[in-house]
Amino acid sequence: MRSPDPVSRQQLVNELFSEADDPMGALRWALAELRRRMGMPEALLGNPVVAGLGGDVEIDADVIAAGILPDPAPRGELLEGIDVQASPAFDTWLLVERQRVAGEVVGVLRKETLRAMSAHNYPRALSLASAMVDTAPLEEGPHVMLIKAFMASGDRVSAHRHVAATEAAFLRELGAPPSPALSAAARPAVTPNTAGVSSVATAESLLTAGQAAVVAGASGSGIATLRGAVAAAEGAGDPRLEAACLFELGSSLVHAARGYDDEGAIVLDAAREAATRAGEQEIAAKALAELAYVDVLAARRDCAVEGLALAWEVAEPFPRVRAAVASYDAVHLSDWGRLDDSLERFDEAIDLCRETGSVRRGIWAMSHASRTAYLAGWLAAAERWAKEAQRQAQSERWTAIRPWPEAWHAHARLAKGESPAAVRADLESTYALARQLEDPCWEGVAAKAMGLTFVAEGDPAAALPWLDHARTACRRINDSYKWLEAEVQVTDAEVALGLGDRDRAHAHAELALQVAARGDMPLLLVRAEDVLAQLRGAVAQPA
């Protein structure tokens, strides 16, 4: 049912019954038994096998894939409890499909939870967030959503109990506690009160101060100040001011804080709702753009497609917002493996940034375009965009962006055959800066590039510690950039395979496979499957 094309009987035999005495006979018996148990004599016939279930049969996985939430909400995993003793190829297929379905389920549940929260339908939000936790119990995001739903419904006791239970479960199962974002989700809003000063004046002053602190790099104090601005604005009865404060808090949680994307998404959706109510279309468009960006980072592919399309439509009167949406869309297309489409979208985004004077947004777009050009094999373009992004970042004194274009410039230089030692010498400052900035994405990609310099020198063993650093950095926070996480895992697997470390290669290829399958990243999925195929001996081992 999950295959886009009908499957031949020979393929089913190879994957399910290759060790049977009579493989084709075993398949015929299995299909006949399925028809008998379903009471559908016309189903599962032909070669290739056609489902033939009839128009009145609804397949829950297909409903979810279409972005529709069935009632009741699904819980658990695809074919839960079934462990088929079959070929390694089928085991890989089942692993991939379970991850894909889980990603689709979580994406739909998350989208509907946000809608329920926005509509103040807290019983529904609690039910959906609970189903999300059941589907992904060791992911922090669903727990944050559930805790925020408890808090919004006024049930602080349950919120704090769930924080404690989740912290204990993470320590028991993962050996590490969840991030501070989990307990922060149970923090009640504090309304500031200055004698003789109106709520409007208080909110406006806190908004200005919070924005200034975030821009200056003091994200912790800035976000705390913006929380106060939101609390004051909510008491002022001014939807426009409330929307502005909510948007600044939500975007700061996403961009300036580490690990707070899920809370940021809830705040941004509230900003969108308040802006719509106030007739502030530009704030609504900006909130939609940032919500879509959160889905891009988390590789919730269908949600990102829907969110980006809506943000682009709503932002039509606002070219600067459209520049942001186009940039996010280009990254999304790149992660999705549609590199040519991504490069075209980057051209459009960079032009929009230039036309609207969005200099920093343009730097951001060129930095990410460099990565996509490198992946597409356009090394001259990758180097050109990376150099221009670095030049403009220097002019703008935007230090925080530098490690990303510098790291992809290093990738391009290595691919062109430049001296690995020279590239590594330049990368050392990139990695040191990324560590100072405490940005896990920047640190991860810089460490990965450092590892590749040793691979290029013919010393892959020396690369492994750097790849360890890269993996640790990428997974340090709950809302990591899923594409980079999978990219580092599969690179580690490929390097380990070349060294003959089969256990390490298998472990990281499977992890990469899971992340890539869940996030619909076909290029990374193919690379992970290729490593596993080589380990199974399906193709010749590398010399």
N, C-alpha and C positions, 0 to 999 in steps of 0.2 A: 504493500500500500504506500510505502514511503518512497519507492523508486519512481523517478520521473518517467521512466519508460518501462514497458512490460519486460519481465525477466524470463529468460529461456529456461527450459527444463534442465538443460545441461549445467547452467550456472547454479541452479538450485541444488542439483545433485552434487556439484563440486563443493558447495559451501555447507551442505547439511548432511549428506549421506555418502561421502566419499569412501568411508571405511566399511560400509554395509556390504554383505555378500552379493546382494543384487541391488545396486544403487537406484536404478530406474524403477524397479519394483517397489522399493521402499518409498520413493517419492510418490508413485501412483497411490499406494496405500494411504500415505499421510494426507494427500489431497482429498481422497475419497472420504476419509474419516472426518476431515474438516467440513466437507459438504454435508455429511450425515448429521454432525452435531449442530451445525448452523441451520439445518433444514432448508438448504438452498442447493438443489440438484444442478442448477445451471451455473453455479459459481466455480471459479478456479479451474477453468477448462482451457484447452488449447496449448499451443507452443509457438511463441512465448505464452506464459500463463496470464490470462486476463481475469481480473477480480470478479467482474460480473455480479456485484452484490445487489444491484437494483437501486432505483432512485430513492426508495424509502429508507435506506440504511444510512445512518450518520456515523462517520468515523471521528471520534473525539479529537484525535491528533490533527486531522485535516481542518477541523473547526478552529482549533487553536492556531494553526498555521495561517489561517485567514484573518487572524487578529480578533476573533470573536471569542468571548468568554462564555463557556457553557454553564448551565446551572444544574447541579451544584458545581462549584469551582473544583478543578482537578487537583488531586494531591498525589504525591509519590512520583515514581519514574516510569518510563515506557517499559512495558512487559515486566513490571516489578515482580520479583520472586521467581522469575524464570531464568534458569541457568542452563543454556543449551550446550551440551557436550558436542561441539562441532569443530570445524576447521578454524585455524587462526584468522583466516580471512573473514569468516562470519563473526567471530568474536570482535574483530576490529570494527566491522560494520555496525554491530549492536552497540558498541561503545560510542561510536560517532553519532548514531541516531538517538541514543539516550541523551547525549549532551545537546543535540540540536533541539529535541523536543523540550528538554528542561529549560533551555534558553528561551524558547517560544512561550512556554507556560509562564515563566517568571516575568517576561516582558509584558504579556497581556495582563497578568495579575497586578503588576506594578502600575501600569497605565490606568487600570480601573480603580486601584487604591487611591491614586492621586485625584482622580475624578470624584471619588466618594468624599475625600477629605475636602476638596474644593466646594462640594455641594453641602458640606456639614452633615453628611450622612455617615455618622461615626460607627453605628452598628455594622453597616456594610463594609466600611473601611477596615474595621477590626477583623471581620470574617475573611476578607480577601488577603489582608496582610498575614493572618494566621496561616492561610493556605500557602502563601509564598514562603513562609518559614518552614513549613512541612516539605516543600519542594526543594529548598536550598538551605538546610539547617546549619551548614557551616559557612555560609556567606553572611557577612555582617549587614549588608544593605537591607535585606528583608526584616531583620530584627530592629533596625533603626526605624523602618516604616511602621512596624507594629507598636513600638514604644511611643512614637509620635502620635499614632492613632489613639493609644491609651490616654496620653496627655491631653489631646484635643477633646476627648470625650469626658474629661474631668476625673478619670480613674488613675490618680497618681500612685496609689498603692500597687496596682497591677503593673504599672510601668516600672516601678523600682524593683518589684519582684522579678520581672522579666529581665531587667538588667543583671541582677545577681545570678539568676539561673543561666543566662547566656554566658556571662563571664566564667562561671564554673564549667560549663560545657566546652567552651573553647580551650580552657586550660587542660581539661581532661582529654579531649579529642585531638587538639592541635599542638598542645604543649606551649601555647602562647596566648596571652589575653587579647581580647578585641581592642581596637583603638579607642582613644578618648571620645570619639564621636558617639559611641554607644551610650555612655553615661551622660554625655552632653544632651542627648535627645530627651532625657528625662528631666532636664533642668527647666523649671517654670520661668516664664517671662517676668521680669521685674520692671515695673513702671516707675521711671524716675519722677521725682516730685521736687520742684524748686519753688519755694514760697514766692508768691506774687508774680509768677511767670506762667503764661498760658501753655497748654499742651502743644499747640501749634508751634510756638516759639521754641519750646524745649525740643520738639522733634526736629525742627529745621536746624537748630544749632548742633544737635547730636549727629544729624546726618552729615553736616559739613565736616565736623571733627572726625567722624568715623571714616569718611572717604579719604581725608587727608592722611590719617594714620595708616590706612591700608596701602595707599600709594607710596608712602614713605617706607614701607616694608614692615611696619609694626602691625602685622595682621591680627595677632591675638587681641591686643587692646582695641584695634580698630573694629573688629567684629563684635567685641563686647559693647562698644559704644553704639554700633549700628543696631544691636539687639535692643538697646535702650531707646533708640530712635523709633524703631518699629512699635515698641510698647507705648511710647508717648503718642505716636501717630494714630494708633488704634483707638486711643481715648479721645482724640481730637475731633473725630467725626468728619474728617476730610479725606475722601477716597483717593484724590490725586496725590496728596502727601503720603498717605499710607502706601500707595502703589510704588512711589519713588523710594521710600525707605525699605520696603520689602524687596524691591529689585536690587538695590545696592547690597543689602545683606545677603540675598541669595547668590548673586554673582560673586561676592567676596568669599562665601563659603565654598563655591566651586573652584574659583581661580586662585585665591590667596591662602586658603587653608588646605591642609593635607588630610584626607579621609572624611570630608564632610559633604561629599557630593549628594548623598541621599537626603540629608536634611536640607541642603541647598535646593534640591529639586522641589521639595515640599514648599519651601519659602517662595521659590520662583513661580510655582503654580498659583500660590496665593497672590503674588504680585500681578500675574496675568489676569486673575479674576478681578482684583481691585482696579486695575487699569482699565479693563473693559467696562466696568461699572461706572468709572469716572470719565469715560470717553477719551482716555489717554492712549491712543492707538500706538504711538511710538514705544511707550514703555511696554505695552502688551507684546509688540513685535520683538523687542529686545529680550523679554522674558522667554518667549517661545524659542528664540534662537539659542539661548543658553540651556534651556531644557533639552533641545535637540542635541546640543554639544555633549551634555552628560550622557545621553544615549549612545553617541558616537564613541566616547571613551570606553564605555562599558560594553561595546559591541552588541548592543540590542538592535540588531539590524532593521527589523521591520518597524520598530518604534522610531528609529532614526530617520528612515525613509519618510514616514508619515509626518514626523515633527518638522523635518527640514522643509518639506513641501508646504506645510501650513505656515511656517515662519516666513518663507520666501513670498508667499501670497500676501500675508498681512503687512510685510515690510515694503510693499511696492512703492508707497510714497516717501520712503526713507532710505536713500541710497547708501548711507553709512551703515545702516543695519543690514541691508542686502549684502554689503561687502563682507560683513561677519558671517552671514548665512552661507554665502558662496564659499568662503574659506573653510567653514566647518564641513560643508557638503563635499568639497574636494578631498579633505582628509578621509571622510567616510567612504568615498568611492575608492580611494587608495587602499584602505584597510580591507575593503570588500574584494579586492583583486582586480578592479576595473581600472587599470593604470592609465590607459589612453583617455578614457572619459575623465579621470581625475586630473590629468595634465591640462585638458581643455578647460575644466572648471577652474583650475588654478590660474590660468591665463585671464579668465573673466574676473576672478576675485581680485587679482593683483591690479588689473586695470581699474576696477571699481575703487580700490583703496587709493590709487593714484589720483583718480578724478575727484574723490571726496576729501583728499588730504588726510586720510587715515593712515598715517605713517607707521605707527606701531603695528596696526593690523596688517599692513603690507609686509612688514618685516616677518611677522608670524607666518603669513601665508608663504612667503618665499622660503623660509626655513623648512616648512613641511613639503613644499614643492621640490626642494632639493632631495629629500628622502624618496619621493615618488619617482623622480627622474632616475635616481640611482637604481631603484628596484626595476625600472623599465629598461635599464641598460644604456640610458642616455647620459653618459658620464660627463660630457662637456656641459650639458645643461645643468646637471646636478652641481657641478663645480661653480658654474656661473651664478646660479641662484644662491648657493651657500656663501660665496664671496660677497655678493651684493647685500645679503641679509646681515653678514658680519660688519660690512662697511657702514650700513645705515644704523645698526645697533650701536656701533662705536660713536657715530655722530649724535645719536639720540641719548647717549649715555645710558642705554638700556642693558645693563649688565646681566639681568636675570634671564634673558633669552639666549645669551651667547652659547652655552654648551650644546644646544640642539643643532644649530647650523654648523658649528665647529665639528661636532661628531660626524655628521653626514658628509661634510667636506673630507674628513679623514677616510671615511668609507670609499668615497670616489677616488681619492688619491691612491689608496691601496689597490683598488680595482684597475687603475691606470698603470700600475707597476712601479710607483714611486718607492723610494727606500723606506722599508718598514721602520727602521730606526729613526729616520727623520720625522716620519709621521707620528711615531710614539713620543718623540721629544716635544712636539707641539701639543699632543693630547694630554700630556701630564698636567699642564695648567688647566685644560678643559675639565679634566676629572676633579682636580683640586677645587675648582670653582663650583662644580656641581655639588660636591660634598659640602662646601660652605653654604650654598643656597638651600641645602637639605631638600632638593627636589628629586624624588625617586626616579622619575622618567629621565631627567637629564643625567643623573648618576648612572642609571642602568645602561643607557645607550653609550655613554662615554666609556664605561667599563667594558662593554661588549666590543667597542672599537679597539680598545687597548688589547684585548685578547686576540683580535684578528691580526694585529701587527705581528704577534708571535707565530700565528698560523702561517702568515705570509713568509716568515723567515724559516719555515720548516721545523718549528719547535712547538707543535700543538700541545705538548704536555705543559708548557709554560703558560698556555692560554687558559687552561682550566681554572686556576684560582681567580682569574679576572672574570670568567663566565660565572663562577660562584658568586662573586661580588655583584655582578649584573642581575642575577636571578634574585638574590636577597633584596637588592634595592627595589626591583620592580614589584615585588610582592610585599613590601614593607607596610603598605597601607591597603585598606579594604577597597578603595575605589581606584585601583591602579588602571593604567592604560592597557587594556587587554591585548591589543595588537602587539605592543612592545613585549609584553609578558610572553606571548606565544613565540615571537621572533627570537627572543633570547633562549627560550627552552629548546627550540628546534635547532638553533645554531650550536648549542651545547651538545645536543644529540649527534649532530653531524661531525663535530670535532671529536667526540668520544668514539664514534664509529671508526673514524680514520685512525685513531690510536689503537683500536682493537679492544676498547673497554666496552664489552657488549652489555653488561649490566647497566652501566651509566647511560649508554646510548638508548637502551630500551626504556628506562625509567623516564628520561626527559622527552623522548619521542612520544610516549603515551600521554605525558602531561601536556605537551604541545598539541597533540591530537585533540584532547578534551577541550582545551581553550579555543582552538581554531574551529572545531566543530560547533561548539556552542555559539561562537560569534560569527559563523558563516564567513570564514577567511580562507577561501579555496586555495590560494597560492601556498599558504603556510600548511594547510591540511595535506596538500600533495607532498610537500617536503617531509612532513612527519611520517606519512604513509610510506614514502620511499625508504626512509631509514628502517622502519619496521619490516618492509619487504626484504631489504638486504639482510637484516638479522635473521629472517626466516629462510634465507637462501634462495629467494625467488629470483634474485638477480645476483650477478657476481659480486663478491666482496671487493672493495677497493684495494688496490695494491698498497 
